[in-house]
Amino acid sequence: ISSTNNENNNDSTSANSKMLATTLYKASRELLDLFRAIIPTTQGNVTSTIPRCAAILHNDCVYISHILHSLGLKYRERMPPPLDKLCTFVDMIPPFRELADTVLCDMVERQKLQLADIVFDRCEGLQLSLKLNEGGKVWSEAETGVRGAHYNLQQLSQAWKENILPSEVYCRAMGSLIDTLLSLLLDPVMKAEDISESASHFVSSLYRSALNTRDILPTVGDGSGSDVEKDKLARSSCAYWERFAAVGSFMDMSLIDVANGLANGTFRTLTGAELSRLLMATFDDSEKRKRLLAALAD
């Protein structure tokens, strides 16, 4: 559509007729309006269900909006009056940007629902099972849910990552989806009133598996893809990453380790009330626990 727009404007500059120039200018604008009206309607089922198609339409709209910044200026000086002052397409940029955002955001929301379908039911009994020494089927189902969510994200990554979405947009979209998974796993643990030692180790293992979703993010730094580099990008892309990692680390800690973690900022993403709740749920009553709870209360 942008190519056609260019050609139409080029024809108008060589035309001696003011009417022809005006007609071609209006035709260029109408072609752009037709794109916004027809493509979402005729291809709506495709762009709302196929991630790669949604990403391509998003990119098309972003590209067109970029071209429209300077398209009017490119031909304005060669236009006859009054088009030499009125030739512009900048007013059409916001609708194209809005369409790009809508298409991609709708797809992200659809993928969030799929993740919830995969994980939520399988983690439904996790909160109550954490007081047990053996979770049996409940723990196994939770692990299956995490593996299923990771596979789903890997498939989506293949549709978006390679030369499809720009890196920044890709990281924002995938970071939002990873946050959905992390929040679904955080909720039952943060609400648990009693967590056995065996359950603590299970939660730590489960969270480590969930943190492997960082592999779907692009490499940064020197491109070697080390865990440190992946964690750095994950922290900047996912709002829940540090909070989730802190709770996972907590589950394998002793009271002395927790005290050291408080000193070095390991739990800076958790509130005092949240950390106190985890302490009371995970550790038996003792003088060390009382001192830590008192420190958190202060």
C-alpha positions as CSV (number, residue, x, y, z in Angstrom):
1,I,0.0,0.0,0.0
2,S,2.9,2.4,0.7
3,S,4.4,1.6,-2.7
4,T,1.2,2.4,-4.4
5,N,0.9,5.6,-2.4
6,N,4.4,6.6,-3.6
7,E,3.6,5.9,-7.2
8,N,0.4,7.9,-7.1
9,N,2.2,10.9,-5.7
10,N,4.9,10.6,-8.2
11,D,2.4,10.7,-11.0
12,S,0.8,13.8,-9.6
13,T,4.1,15.8,-9.6
14,S,4.5,15.3,-13.3
15,A,0.9,16.2,-14.2
16,N,0.1,19.7,-15.4
17,S,-3.5,19.4,-14.3
18,K,-4.3,20.7,-10.8
19,M,-7.4,18.5,-10.8
20,L,-5.3,15.4,-11.5
21,A,-2.9,16.1,-8.7
22,T,-5.7,16.7,-6.3
23,T,-7.4,13.4,-7.4
24,L,-4.3,11.3,-7.0
25,Y,-3.5,12.8,-3.6
26,K,-7.0,12.0,-2.4
27,A,-6.7,8.5,-4.0
28,S,-3.5,7.9,-2.0
29,R,-5.3,8.8,1.3
30,E,-8.3,6.6,0.4
31,L,-6.1,3.7,-0.4
32,L,-4.6,3.9,3.1
33,D,-8.1,4.1,4.6
34,L,-9.1,1.1,2.6
35,F,-6.2,-0.9,4.0
36,R,-7.3,-0.1,7.5
37,A,-10.9,-1.0,6.8
38,I,-10.5,-4.1,4.6
39,I,-7.5,-6.0,6.0
40,P,-8.7,-6.3,9.6
41,T,-12.2,-7.3,8.3
42,T,-11.2,-9.9,5.6
43,Q,-8.2,-11.2,7.5
44,G,-9.6,-10.8,11.0
45,N,-9.9,-14.5,11.7
46,V,-6.4,-15.2,10.6
47,T,-4.7,-12.3,12.5
48,S,-6.7,-13.1,15.7
49,T,-5.8,-16.8,15.8
50,I,-2.4,-17.1,14.1
51,P,0.5,-15.4,16.0
52,R,2.8,-15.0,13.0
53,C,0.0,-13.3,10.9
54,A,-0.8,-10.9,13.8
55,A,2.9,-10.0,14.0
56,I,3.1,-9.4,10.2
57,L,0.1,-7.1,10.2
58,H,1.5,-5.3,13.2
59,N,4.8,-4.8,11.3
60,D,3.0,-3.6,8.2
61,C,1.1,-0.9,10.2
62,V,4.2,0.2,12.0
63,Y,6.1,0.5,8.6
64,I,3.3,2.4,7.0
65,S,3.1,4.8,9.9
66,H,6.9,5.4,9.6
67,I,6.6,6.1,5.8
68,L,3.7,8.6,6.4
69,H,5.9,10.8,8.6
70,S,7.8,12.1,5.5
71,L,5.6,11.1,2.6
72,G,3.8,14.4,2.3
73,L,7.0,16.5,2.7
74,K,8.7,14.4,0.0
75,Y,6.3,15.7,-2.7
76,R,4.9,18.9,-1.2
77,E,7.3,21.3,-3.0
78,R,6.3,19.9,-6.4
79,M,2.6,20.0,-5.8
80,P,0.4,22.8,-7.3
81,P,-1.3,25.2,-4.9
82,P,-2.9,24.7,-2.5
83,L,-1.5,21.2,-2.1
84,D,2.0,22.6,-1.8
85,K,0.9,23.6,1.7
86,L,-1.7,21.0,2.5
87,C,-0.1,17.7,1.2
88,T,0.4,15.7,4.4
89,F,-0.3,12.2,5.8
90,V,0.7,12.7,9.4
91,D,-2.9,12.8,10.5
92,M,-3.1,9.1,9.4
93,I,-0.2,8.0,11.6
94,P,-2.2,7.5,14.9
95,P,-4.8,5.2,13.3
96,F,-2.1,2.9,11.9
97,R,-0.3,2.9,15.2
98,E,-3.5,2.1,17.0
99,L,-4.2,-0.8,14.7
100,A,-0.7,-2.2,15.2
101,D,-1.1,-2.0,19.0
102,T,-4.5,-3.5,18.9
103,V,-3.6,-6.5,16.7
104,L,-0.6,-7.5,18.8
105,C,-2.1,-6.8,22.2
106,D,-5.2,-8.8,21.3
107,M,-2.9,-11.7,20.3
108,V,-0.9,-11.4,23.5
109,E,-4.1,-11.5,25.6
110,R,-5.3,-14.6,23.7
111,Q,-2.0,-16.3,24.4
112,K,-2.3,-15.4,28.1
113,L,-5.7,-17.1,28.2
114,Q,-4.1,-20.2,26.7
115,L,-1.4,-20.2,29.3
116,A,-4.0,-19.9,32.0
117,D,-5.9,-22.9,30.6
118,I,-2.7,-24.9,30.6
119,V,-1.5,-24.0,34.1
120,F,-4.4,-22.9,36.3
121,D,-6.4,-26.1,36.5
122,R,-3.2,-28.1,37.1
123,C,-2.2,-25.9,40.0
124,E,-5.6,-25.7,41.5
125,G,-4.8,-27.9,44.5
126,L,-1.2,-26.8,44.9
127,Q,-1.8,-24.4,47.8
128,L,-3.4,-27.0,50.1
129,S,-0.9,-29.7,49.1
130,L,2.1,-27.7,50.3
131,K,1.5,-28.8,53.9
132,L,2.0,-32.4,52.9
133,N,5.3,-34.2,52.7
134,E,4.2,-35.9,49.5
135,G,2.1,-34.1,47.0
136,G,1.6,-37.0,44.7
137,K,-0.6,-36.3,41.7
138,V,-1.0,-32.6,42.6
139,W,2.7,-31.9,42.4
140,S,3.0,-34.0,39.2
141,E,0.2,-32.0,37.6
142,A,1.9,-28.7,38.5
143,E,5.1,-29.9,36.9
144,T,3.2,-30.9,33.8
145,G,1.5,-27.5,33.7
146,V,4.9,-25.7,33.8
147,R,6.3,-27.9,31.0
148,G,3.2,-27.3,28.9
149,A,3.4,-23.6,29.4
150,H,7.1,-23.6,28.5
151,Y,6.4,-25.6,25.3
152,N,3.6,-23.2,24.4
153,L,5.9,-20.2,24.8
154,Q,8.6,-21.9,22.7
155,Q,6.2,-22.5,19.9
156,L,5.1,-18.8,20.0
157,S,8.8,-17.8,20.1
158,Q,9.4,-19.6,16.8
159,A,6.5,-17.7,15.2
160,W,7.7,-14.3,16.4
161,K,11.5,-14.3,17.1
162,E,13.3,-14.9,13.8
163,N,13.1,-11.7,11.7
164,I,9.4,-11.2,12.6
165,L,9.0,-8.9,15.6
166,P,11.6,-6.3,16.4
167,S,13.7,-7.3,19.4
168,E,12.3,-4.7,21.8
169,V,8.6,-5.5,20.9
170,Y,9.3,-9.2,21.1
171,C,10.8,-8.9,24.6
172,R,7.9,-6.8,25.8
173,A,5.3,-9.3,24.4
174,M,7.1,-12.4,25.7
175,G,7.9,-10.8,29.0
176,S,4.2,-10.1,29.5
177,L,3.4,-13.8,28.8
178,I,6.2,-15.1,31.1
179,D,4.7,-12.8,33.8
180,T,1.4,-14.5,33.4
181,L,3.0,-17.9,34.1
182,L,5.0,-16.6,37.0
183,S,1.9,-15.0,38.6
184,L,-0.1,-18.2,38.3
185,L,2.7,-20.1,40.2
186,L,3.3,-17.4,42.8
187,D,-0.3,-17.1,43.9
188,P,-0.8,-20.5,45.6
189,V,2.6,-20.3,47.3
190,M,2.2,-16.8,48.7
191,K,-1.3,-17.8,50.1
192,A,-0.2,-21.1,51.7
193,E,-0.4,-21.1,55.5
194,D,1.7,-24.2,56.0
195,I,4.6,-25.4,53.8
196,S,6.4,-28.6,54.7
197,E,10.2,-29.1,54.1
198,S,9.5,-31.5,51.2
199,A,7.1,-29.0,49.7
200,S,9.7,-26.2,50.0
201,H,12.2,-28.2,48.0
202,F,9.5,-29.1,45.4
203,V,8.5,-25.4,45.0
204,S,12.1,-24.5,44.6
205,S,12.5,-27.1,41.8
206,L,9.2,-26.1,40.2
207,Y,10.3,-22.4,40.1
208,R,13.7,-23.2,38.6
209,S,11.8,-25.0,35.8
210,A,9.6,-22.0,35.3
211,L,12.7,-19.7,35.2
212,N,14.0,-21.7,32.3
213,T,11.5,-19.7,30.1
214,R,14.3,-17.1,29.9
215,D,15.7,-19.3,27.1
216,I,13.0,-17.9,24.8
217,L,14.4,-14.4,25.2
218,P,17.2,-13.2,22.8
219,T,20.8,-13.2,23.9
220,V,22.3,-9.9,25.0
221,G,25.9,-8.7,25.7
222,D,28.5,-10.6,23.8
223,G,25.8,-13.0,22.4
224,S,27.2,-16.0,24.3
225,G,23.8,-16.4,26.0
226,S,25.1,-17.0,29.5
227,D,22.7,-17.4,32.4
228,V,23.8,-14.0,33.8
229,E,22.9,-12.3,30.5
230,K,19.6,-14.1,30.2
231,D,18.7,-13.1,33.8
232,K,19.5,-9.5,33.1
233,L,17.2,-9.4,30.1
234,A,14.5,-11.3,31.9
235,R,14.6,-8.8,34.8
236,S,14.1,-5.9,32.4
237,S,11.4,-7.7,30.4
238,C,9.3,-9.4,33.2
239,A,7.8,-7.4,36.1
240,Y,7.6,-10.6,38.3
241,W,11.0,-12.1,37.5
242,E,13.0,-10.9,40.5
243,R,10.1,-11.4,42.9
244,F,9.5,-15.0,41.6
245,A,13.3,-15.8,41.8
246,A,13.4,-14.5,45.3
247,V,10.6,-16.7,46.5
248,G,12.2,-19.7,44.7
249,S,15.5,-19.0,46.4
250,F,13.8,-18.6,49.8
251,M,12.4,-22.1,49.6
252,D,15.9,-23.7,49.7
253,M,17.2,-21.4,52.5
254,S,17.8,-21.8,56.2
255,L,16.9,-19.1,58.7
256,I,20.6,-18.0,58.6
257,D,20.4,-17.8,54.8
258,V,17.3,-15.7,55.0
259,A,18.9,-13.3,57.4
260,N,21.9,-12.9,55.1
261,G,19.5,-12.5,52.1
262,L,17.8,-9.6,54.0
263,A,21.1,-8.0,54.4
264,N,22.2,-8.2,50.8
265,G,18.9,-7.3,49.3
266,T,17.8,-10.7,47.9
267,F,14.2,-10.0,49.0
268,R,13.9,-6.4,48.0
269,T,11.0,-7.2,45.7
270,L,9.0,-8.7,48.6
271,T,7.2,-6.6,51.3
272,G,7.9,-7.2,55.0
273,A,4.4,-8.7,55.4
274,E,4.9,-11.1,52.5
275,L,8.2,-12.3,53.8
276,S,6.9,-12.7,57.3
277,R,4.0,-14.9,56.0
278,L,6.5,-17.1,54.1
279,L,8.6,-17.4,57.3
280,M,5.7,-18.4,59.4
281,A,4.5,-20.9,56.8
282,T,7.8,-22.5,56.1
283,F,9.7,-22.5,59.4
284,D,8.7,-23.9,62.9
285,D,8.6,-21.5,65.8
286,S,12.0,-20.7,67.2
287,E,14.1,-17.8,68.6
288,K,15.8,-17.3,65.2
289,R,12.4,-17.0,63.5
290,K,11.1,-14.6,66.2
291,R,14.1,-12.4,65.7
292,L,13.7,-12.3,61.9
293,L,9.9,-11.6,62.3
294,A,10.7,-8.8,64.7
295,A,13.3,-7.3,62.3
296,L,10.7,-7.4,59.5
297,A,8.1,-5.8,61.7
298,D,10.5,-2.9,62.4
